Amino acid sequence: MKTIHVPIIIETDEDGVFIVSCPQFKGCHTFGKTIDEALARIKEVIELCMEDSQPESHNTFVGFREVEIIQGA
């Protein structure tokens, strides 16, 4: 067995639901009412994505950045 680390993104929607995505795999996202529920679910989804894809088809995670947007200009 091998342990790997993959990036995830956690957001909340207008209803307070936690949306979790893994940018390393296309279409790899889920949700939960709590962060713990969402994290448990994304682990399952990532495992399914890993089973269904070829290593060369994975996206390469680069990083996060913020951009500045001026509203009302």
DRENTORKOL-3810 file (N, C-alpha, C; in nm, 4 decimals):
REM DRENTORKOL-3810
@n.u->0.0836; n.v->-0.1190; n.w->0.0000; ca.u->0.0000; ca.v->0.0000; ca.w->0.0000; c.u->0.0876; c.v->0.1247; c.w->0.0000
@n.u->0.0370; n.v->0.2257; n.w->-0.0641; ca.u->0.1104; ca.v->0.3501; ca.w->-0.0786; c.u->0.0187; c.v->0.4649; c.w->-0.0404
@n.u->0.0679; n.v->0.5580; n.w->0.0371; ca.u->-0.0087; ca.v->0.6762; ca.w->0.0750; c.u->0.0266; c.v->0.7889; c.w->-0.0207
@n.u->-0.0749; n.v->0.8529; n.w->-0.0750; ca.u->-0.0514; ca.v->0.9691; ca.w->-0.1610; c.u->-0.1286; c.v->1.0880; c.w->-0.1046
@n.u->-0.0857; n.v->1.2047; n.w->-0.1412; ca.u->-0.1510; ca.v->1.3285; ca.w->-0.0997; c.u->-0.2027; c.v->1.3976; c.w->-0.2248
@n.u->-0.3295; n.v->1.4353; n.w->-0.2229; ca.u->-0.3890; ca.v->1.5058; ca.w->-0.3364; c.u->-0.4509; c.v->1.6356; c.w->-0.2864
@n.u->-0.4497; n.v->1.7389; n.w->-0.3689; ca.u->-0.5087; ca.v->1.8668; ca.w->-0.3281; c.u->-0.6601; c.v->1.8610; c.w->-0.3325
@n.u->-0.7228; n.v->1.9323; n.w->-0.2417; ca.u->-0.8679; ca.v->1.9480; ca.w->-0.2449; c.u->-0.9019; c.v->2.0948; c.w->-0.2212
@n.u->-1.0193; n.v->2.1322; n.w->-0.2666; ca.u->-1.0706; ca.v->2.2674; ca.w->-0.2470; c.u->-1.2015; c.v->2.2539; c.w->-0.1709
@n.u->-1.2180; n.v->2.3331; n.w->-0.0647; ca.u->-1.3404; ca.v->2.3296; ca.w->0.0153; c.u->-1.4074; c.v->2.4664; c.w->0.0069
@n.u->-1.5350; n.v->2.4647; n.w->-0.0274; ca.u->-1.6143; ca.v->2.5871; ca.w->-0.0359; c.u->-1.7470; c.v->2.5643; c.w->0.0352
@n.u->-1.8191; n.v->2.6706; n.w->0.0619; ca.u->-1.9561; ca.v->2.6571; ca.w->0.1116; c.u->-2.0487; c.v->2.7282; c.w->0.0141
@n.u->-2.1706; n.v->2.6753; n.w->0.0019; ca.u->-2.2675; ca.v->2.7420; ca.w->-0.0834; c.u->-2.3588; c.v->2.8292; c.w->0.0017
@n.u->-2.4593; n.v->2.8874; n.w->-0.0616; ca.u->-2.5479; ca.v->2.9814; ca.w->0.0092; c.u->-2.6309; c.v->2.9151; c.w->0.1185
@n.u->-2.6417; n.v->2.7809; n.w->0.1152; ca.u->-2.7159; ca.v->2.7079; ca.w->0.2175; c.u->-2.6262; c.v->2.6535; c.w->0.3285
@n.u->-2.4955; n.v->2.6834; n.w->0.3213; ca.u->-2.4022; ca.v->2.6352; ca.w->0.4224; c.u->-2.3533; c.v->2.4932; c.w->0.3989
@n.u->-2.3821; n.v->2.4372; n.w->0.2815; ca.u->-2.3341; ca.v->2.3032; ca.w->0.2464; c.u->-2.1887; c.v->2.3140; c.w->0.2027
@n.u->-2.1065; n.v->2.2183; n.w->0.2453; ca.u->-1.9649; ca.v->2.2179; ca.w->0.2093; c.u->-1.9463; c.v->2.1432; c.w->0.0777
@n.u->-1.8875; n.v->2.2112; n.w->-0.0203; ca.u->-1.8593; ca.v->2.1558; ca.w->-0.1519; c.u->-1.7088; c.v->2.1292; c.w->-0.1566
@n.u->-1.6720; n.v->2.0058; n.w->-0.1903; ca.u->-1.5302; ca.v->1.9684; ca.w->-0.1936; c.u->-1.4960; c.v->1.9157; c.w->-0.3318
@n.u->-1.3842; n.v->1.9642; n.w->-0.3867; ca.u->-1.3380; ca.v->1.9224; ca.w->-0.5193; c.u->-1.1914; c.v->1.8829; c.w->-0.5125
@n.u->-1.1540; n.v->1.7924; n.w->-0.5999; ca.u->-1.0133; ca.v->1.7559; ca.w->-0.6159; c.u->-0.9734; c.v->1.7929; c.w->-0.7585
@n.u->-0.8945; n.v->1.9005; n.w->-0.7764; ca.u->-0.8619; ca.v->1.9468; ca.w->-0.9107; c.u->-0.7722; c.v->1.8514; c.w->-0.9895
@n.u->-0.7188; n.v->1.7511; n.w->-0.9247; ca.u->-0.6311; ca.v->1.6570; ca.w->-0.9943; c.u->-0.7096; c.v->1.5647; c.w->-1.0883
@n.u->-0.8403; n.v->1.5503; n.w->-1.0622; ca.u->-0.9239; ca.v->1.4633; ca.w->-1.1445; c.u->-1.0431; c.v->1.5413; c.w->-1.1969
@n.u->-1.0711; n.v->1.5291; n.w->-1.3240; ca.u->-1.1849; ca.v->1.5975; ca.w->-1.3841; c.u->-1.3145; c.v->1.5422; c.w->-1.3268
@n.u->-1.4059; n.v->1.6304; n.w->-1.2867; ca.u->-1.5359; ca.v->1.5897; ca.w->-1.2352; c.u->-1.5326; c.v->1.5285; c.w->-1.0967
@n.u->-1.4255; n.v->1.5479; n.w->-1.0237; ca.u->-1.4093; ca.v->1.4876; ca.w->-0.8907; c.u->-1.4532; c.v->1.5870; c.w->-0.7836
@n.u->-1.5810; n.v->1.5777; n.w->-0.7452; ca.u->-1.6333; ca.v->1.6668; ca.w->-0.6432; c.u->-1.7516; c.v->1.6018; c.w->-0.5726
@n.u->-1.7808; n.v->1.6515; n.w->-0.4533; ca.u->-1.8929; ca.v->1.6021; ca.w->-0.3745; c.u->-1.9318; c.v->1.7093; c.w->-0.2739
@n.u->-2.0172; n.v->1.6756; n.w->-0.1798; ca.u->-2.0631; ca.v->1.7736; ca.w->-0.0815; c.u->-2.0965; c.v->1.7037; c.w->0.0486
@n.u->-2.1176; n.v->1.7833; n.w->0.1537; ca.u->-2.1614; ca.v->1.7310; ca.w->0.2822; c.u->-2.2184; c.v->1.8423; c.w->0.3674
@n.u->-2.3018; n.v->1.8040; n.w->0.4634; ca.u->-2.3589; ca.v->1.9028; ca.w->0.5554; c.u->-2.2548; c.v->1.9540; c.w->0.6541
@n.u->-2.1507; n.v->1.8729; n.w->0.6802; ca.u->-2.0395; ca.v->1.9130; ca.w->0.7673; c.u->-1.9090; c.v->1.8935; c.w->0.6908
@n.u->-1.8027; n.v->1.9570; n.w->0.7378; ca.u->-1.6721; ca.v->1.9373; ca.w->0.6739; c.u->-1.6308; c.v->1.7908; c.w->0.6838
@n.u->-1.6503; n.v->1.7299; n.w->0.7998; ca.u->-1.6112; ca.v->1.5899; ca.w->0.8161; c.u->-1.6850; c.v->1.4992; c.w->0.7170
@n.u->-1.8134; n.v->1.5233; n.w->0.6988; ca.u->-1.8905; ca.v->1.4435; ca.w->0.6031; c.u->-1.8387; c.v->1.4649; c.w->0.4606
@n.u->-1.8123; n.v->1.5895; n.w->0.4255; ca.u->-1.7626; ca.v->1.6207; ca.w->0.2917; c.u->-1.6253; c.v->1.5592; c.w->0.2684
@n.u->-1.5381; n.v->1.5628; n.w->0.3697; ca.u->-1.4050; ca.v->1.5047; ca.w->0.3551; c.u->-1.4107; c.v->1.3531; c.w->0.3403
@n.u->-1.4971; n.v->1.2890; n.w->0.4160; ca.u->-1.5129; ca.v->1.1435; ca.w->0.4032; c.u->-1.5617; c.v->1.1082; c.w->0.2630
@n.u->-1.6552; n.v->1.1863; n.w->0.2125; ca.u->-1.7089; ca.v->1.1600; ca.w->0.0792; c.u->-1.6063; c.v->1.1841; c.w->-0.0307
@n.u->-1.5252; n.v->1.2917; n.w->-0.0171; ca.u->-1.4287; ca.v->1.3196; ca.w->-0.1245; c.u->-1.3223; c.v->1.2110; c.w->-0.1299
@n.u->-1.2873; n.v->1.1524; n.w->-0.0159; ca.u->-1.1909; ca.v->1.0415; ca.w->-0.0177; c.u->-1.2451; c.v->0.9252; c.w->-0.1001
@n.u->-1.3724; n.v->0.8949; n.w->-0.0830; ca.u->-1.4352; ca.v->0.7877; ca.w->-0.1607; c.u->-1.4370; c.v->0.8215; c.w->-0.3096
@n.u->-1.4713; n.v->0.9455; n.w->-0.3415; ca.u->-1.4777; ca.v->0.9874; ca.w->-0.4813; c.u->-1.3395; c.v->0.9847; c.w->-0.5452
@n.u->-1.2374; n.v->1.0301; n.w->-0.4727; ca.u->-1.1006; ca.v->1.0275; ca.w->-0.5248; c.u->-1.0583; c.v->0.8839; c.w->-0.5533
@n.u->-1.0886; n.v->0.7922; n.w->-0.4624; ca.u->-1.0538; ca.v->0.6517; ca.w->-0.4846; c.u->-1.1210; c.v->0.5991; c.w->-0.6120
@n.u->-1.2481; n.v->0.6345; n.w->-0.6335; ca.u->-1.3172; ca.v->0.5933; ca.w->-0.7556; c.u->-1.2533; c.v->0.6543; c.w->-0.8800
@n.u->-1.2167; n.v->0.7821; n.w->-0.8708; ca.u->-1.1512; ca.v->0.8488; ca.w->-0.9836; c.u->-1.0172; c.v->0.7832; c.w->-1.0153
@n.u->-0.9448; n.v->0.7445; n.w->-0.9122; ca.u->-0.8151; ca.v->0.6800; ca.w->-0.9331; c.u->-0.8312; c.v->0.5438; c.w->-1.0007
@n.u->-0.9356; n.v->0.4717; n.w->-0.9646; ca.u->-0.9607; ca.v->0.3410; ca.w->-1.0260; c.u->-0.9966; c.v->0.3547; c.w->-1.1733
@n.u->-1.0704; n.v->0.4613; n.w->-1.2072; ca.u->-1.1237; ca.v->0.4784; ca.w->-1.3421; c.u->-1.0311; c.v->0.5504; c.w->-1.4392
@n.u->-0.9215; n.v->0.6072; n.w->-1.3918; ca.u->-0.8391; ca.v->0.6873; ca.w->-1.4823; c.u->-0.6980; c.v->0.6307; c.w->-1.4947
@n.u->-0.6338; n.v->0.6716; n.w->-1.6003; ca.u->-0.4941; ca.v->0.6353; ca.w->-1.6244; c.u->-0.4057; c.v->0.7455; c.w->-1.5674
@n.u->-0.2910; n.v->0.7097; n.w->-1.5080; ca.u->-0.2042; ca.v->0.8122; ca.w->-1.4474; c.u->-0.1678; c.v->0.9266; c.w->-1.5411
@n.u->-0.1500; n.v->0.8984; n.w->-1.6686; ca.u->-0.1118; ca.v->1.0048; ca.w->-1.7611; c.u->-0.2269; c.v->1.1005; c.w->-1.7912
@n.u->-0.3502; n.v->1.0645; n.w->-1.7523; ca.u->-0.4634; ca.v->1.1527; ca.w->-1.7782; c.u->-0.4960; c.v->1.2430; c.w->-1.6590
@n.u->-0.4222; n.v->1.2331; n.w->-1.5506; ca.u->-0.4458; ca.v->1.3181; ca.w->-1.4344; c.u->-0.4021; c.v->1.4607; c.w->-1.4639
@n.u->-0.4765; n.v->1.5553; n.w->-1.4102; ca.u->-0.4323; ca.v->1.6942; ca.w->-1.4152; c.u->-0.3142; c.v->1.7100; c.w->-1.3223
@n.u->-0.2300; n.v->1.8066; n.w->-1.3491; ca.u->-0.1178; ca.v->1.8370; ca.w->-1.2603; c.u->-0.1540; c.v->1.9593; c.w->-1.1786
@n.u->-0.1581; n.v->1.9435; n.w->-1.0475; ca.u->-0.1905; ca.v->2.0554; ca.w->-0.9594; c.u->-0.0723; c.v->2.1510; c.w->-0.9552
@n.u->-0.0992; n.v->2.2782; n.w->-0.9774; ca.u->0.0052; ca.v->2.3798; ca.w->-0.9788; c.u->0.0033; c.v->2.4610; c.w->-0.8502
@n.u->-0.1120; n.v->2.5073; n.w->-0.8063; ca.u->-0.1200; ca.v->2.5847; ca.w->-0.6837; c.u->-0.2396; c.v->2.6776; c.w->-0.6848
@n.u->-0.2518; n.v->2.7526; n.w->-0.5781; ca.u->-0.3596; ca.v->2.8495; ca.w->-0.5639; c.u->-0.3027; c.v->2.9898; c.w->-0.5738
@n.u->-0.3814; n.v->3.0765; n.w->-0.6274; ca.u->-0.3470; ca.v->3.2184; ca.w->-0.6318; c.u->-0.4734; c.v->3.2987; c.w->-0.6142
@n.u->-0.4579; n.v->3.4216; n.w->-0.5742; ca.u->-0.5689; ca.v->3.5154; ca.w->-0.5692; c.u->-0.5411; c.v->3.6254; c.w->-0.6705
@n.u->-0.6472; n.v->3.6750; n.w->-0.7291; ca.u->-0.6346; ca.v->3.7910; ca.w->-0.8176; c.u->-0.7183; c.v->3.9029; c.w->-0.7597
@n.u->-0.6780; n.v->4.0234; n.w->-0.7847; ca.u->-0.7498; ca.v->4.1400; ca.w->-0.7331; c.u->-0.8482; c.v->4.1886; c.w->-0.8376
@n.u->-0.9719; n.v->4.2042; n.w->-0.7967; ca.u->-1.0773; ca.v->4.2526; ca.w->-0.8850; c.u->-1.1340; c.v->4.3796; c.w->-0.8239
@n.u->-1.1431; n.v->4.4835; n.w->-0.9024; ca.u->-1.2014; ca.v->4.6091; ca.w->-0.8554; c.u->-1.3448; c.v->4.6146; c.w->-0.9063
@n.u->-1.4390; n.v->4.6127; n.w->-0.8136; ca.u->-1.5798; ca.v->4.6172; ca.w->-0.8522; c.u->-1.6280; c.v->4.7610; c.w->-0.8627
@n.u->-1.7194; n.v->4.7811; n.w->-0.9538; ca.u->-1.7807; ca.v->4.9130; ca.w->-0.9679; c.u->-1.6952; c.v->5.0137; c.w->-1.0417
@n.u->-1.5936; n.v->4.9658; n.w->-1.1073; ca.u->-1.5073; ca.v->5.0597; ca.w->-1.1807; c.u->-1.5550; c.v->5.0788; c.w->-1.3220
END
